[in-house]
């Protein structure tokens, strides 16, 4: 049975200081402490209670990491609920929405730092340790880390705090690797995030991190490649070249694209034509990114696939040679080395 709710935050004994038979009950009481919410905009407010919660969270992390005691299913369920209470929240408005100013270039945005990070970081660490622990039975854990939980995790990728996105990236990647039942759902959910970003908002803080996860996933695709994966390339990855802030995540996007071509060279024609379709007309810096990616794609392209798209490709290179931007022109001239190697 769950212990009665706690009205105040008071220190509890350490696990090692009580009998083994009482530890599950103490575990539940410590979870209650960790569910208390505090105002982190004022560092002096509830300082004692905040420190008690922080120390309690650290003790829970140590317990999960050490694997020193088997945790009952009920306790696991309550722990995941506690994690949700702490991390699932309404994210603050983006900086340009908060001030009413015109949105700035994401590459020039000053990084936002979550005030509650001293606690939030430990909660994420606890979730990560639980997911990767060899003591965690996926058949049991999938009842708590379900589709709803995964969707809420994905919503948090829009956090402007880069530290939070890094933790989320690691955790989601581990969930994808451990919970095979969730894999198609995770791919579809990421796909939907990309669609909203491309066709509706063009504002999302975590596109680069999501692409990093996908880069690893694509690397593990079996051959021959499923039609579902090819459609993902055509409908989501290639159109990601369209949004204005592509420079923020282009390195990760380019890696995913090259992975597809290296796994199935027949996709080279599709990728090259896709790049040409979204080729920037007035942004020279963006054009340099496209030229660099096109060069990598051509290096992984077979002669037969090159012949299929040679005419529109040479037309675009010719336009680059006539560019008023000297770097674009110089980059276009260097393509004859790549083409001669095909």
Secondary structure in CASP SS format (residue, H / E / C, confidence):
PFRMAT SS
TARGET T0000
AUTHOR 0000-0000-0000
METHOD secondary structure of the structure
MODEL  1
X C 1.00
X C 1.00
X C 1.00
X C 1.00
X C 1.00
X C 1.00
X C 1.00
X C 1.00
X C 1.00
X C 1.00
X C 1.00
X C 1.00
X C 1.00
X C 1.00
X H 1.00
X H 1.00
X H 1.00
X C 1.00
X C 1.00
X H 1.00
X H 1.00
X H 1.00
X H 1.00
X H 1.00
X H 1.00
X H 1.00
X H 1.00
X H 1.00
X H 1.00
X H 1.00
X H 1.00
X H 1.00
X H 1.00
X H 1.00
X C 1.00
X C 1.00
X C 1.00
X C 1.00
X C 1.00
X C 1.00
X C 1.00
X C 1.00
X C 1.00
X C 1.00
X C 1.00
X C 1.00
X H 1.00
X H 1.00
X H 1.00
X H 1.00
X H 1.00
X H 1.00
X H 1.00
X H 1.00
X H 1.00
X H 1.00
X H 1.00
X H 1.00
X H 1.00
X H 1.00
X H 1.00
X H 1.00
X H 1.00
X H 1.00
X H 1.00
X H 1.00
X C 1.00
X C 1.00
X C 1.00
X C 1.00
X C 1.00
X C 1.00
X H 1.00
X H 1.00
X H 1.00
X H 1.00
X H 1.00
X H 1.00
X H 1.00
X H 1.00
X H 1.00
X H 1.00
X H 1.00
X H 1.00
X H 1.00
X H 1.00
X H 1.00
X C 1.00
X C 1.00
X C 1.00
X C 1.00
X C 1.00
X C 1.00
X C 1.00
X H 1.00
X H 1.00
X H 1.00
X H 1.00
X H 1.00
X C 1.00
X C 1.00
X C 1.00
X C 1.00
X C 1.00
X C 1.00
X H 1.00
X H 1.00
X H 1.00
X C 1.00
X C 1.00
X C 1.00
X C 1.00
X C 1.00
X C 1.00
X C 1.00
X C 1.00
X H 1.00
X H 1.00
X H 1.00
X H 1.00
X H 1.00
X H 1.00
X H 1.00
X H 1.00
X H 1.00
X H 1.00
X H 1.00
X H 1.00
X H 1.00
X H 1.00
X H 1.00
X H 1.00
X C 1.00
X C 1.00
X C 1.00
X C 1.00
X C 1.00
X H 1.00
X H 1.00
X H 1.00
X H 1.00
X C 1.00
X C 1.00
X C 1.00
X C 1.00
X C 1.00
X H 1.00
X H 1.00
X H 1.00
X H 1.00
X H 1.00
X H 1.00
X H 1.00
X H 1.00
X H 1.00
X H 1.00
X H 1.00
X H 1.00
X C 1.00
X C 1.00
X C 1.00
X H 1.00
X H 1.00
X H 1.00
X H 1.00
X H 1.00
X H 1.00
X H 1.00
X H 1.00
X H 1.00
X H 1.00
X H 1.00
X H 1.00
X H 1.00
X H 1.00
X H 1.00
X H 1.00
X H 1.00
X C 1.00
X H 1.00
X H 1.00
X H 1.00
X H 1.00
X H 1.00
X H 1.00
X H 1.00
X H 1.00
X H 1.00
X H 1.00
X H 1.00
X H 1.00
X H 1.00
X H 1.00
X H 1.00
X H 1.00
X H 1.00
X H 1.00
X H 1.00
X H 1.00
X H 1.00
X H 1.00
X C 1.00
X C 1.00
X C 1.00
X C 1.00
X C 1.00
X H 1.00
X H 1.00
X H 1.00
X H 1.00
X H 1.00
X H 1.00
X H 1.00
X H 1.00
X H 1.00
X H 1.00
X H 1.00
X H 1.00
X H 1.00
X C 1.00
X C 1.00
X C 1.00
X C 1.00
X C 1.00
X C 1.00
X C 1.00
X H 1.00
X H 1.00
X H 1.00
X H 1.00
X H 1.00
X H 1.00
X H 1.00
X H 1.00
X H 1.00
X H 1.00
X H 1.00
X H 1.00
X H 1.00
X H 1.00
X H 1.00
X C 1.00
X C 1.00
X C 1.00
X C 1.00
X H 1.00
X H 1.00
X H 1.00
X H 1.00
X H 1.00
X H 1.00
X H 1.00
X H 1.00
X H 1.00
X H 1.00
X H 1.00
X H 1.00
X H 1.00
X H 1.00
X H 1.00
X H 1.00
X H 1.00
X H 1.00
X C 1.00
X H 1.00
X H 1.00
X H 1.00
X H 1.00
X H 1.00
X H 1.00
X H 1.00
X H 1.00
X H 1.00
X H 1.00
X H 1.00
X H 1.00
X H 1.00
X C 1.00
X C 1.00
X C 1.00
X C 1.00
X C 1.00
X C 1.00
X H 1.00
X H 1.00
X H 1.00
X H 1.00
X H 1.00
X H 1.00
X H 1.00
X H 1.00
X H 1.00
X H 1.00
X H 1.00
X H 1.00
X H 1.00
X H 1.00
X H 1.00
X H 1.00
X C 1.00
X C 1.00
X C 1.00
X H 1.00
X H 1.00
X H 1.00
X H 1.00
X H 1.00
X H 1.00
X C 1.00
X H 1.00
X H 1.00
X H 1.00
X H 1.00
X H 1.00
X H 1.00
X H 1.00
X H 1.00
X H 1.00
X H 1.00
X H 1.00
X H 1.00
X C 1.00
X C 1.00
X C 1.00
X C 1.00
X H 1.00
X H 1.00
X H 1.00
X H 1.00
X H 1.00
X H 1.00
X H 1.00
X H 1.00
X C 1.00
X H 1.00
X H 1.00
X H 1.00
X H 1.00
X H 1.00
X H 1.00
X C 1.00
X C 1.00
END
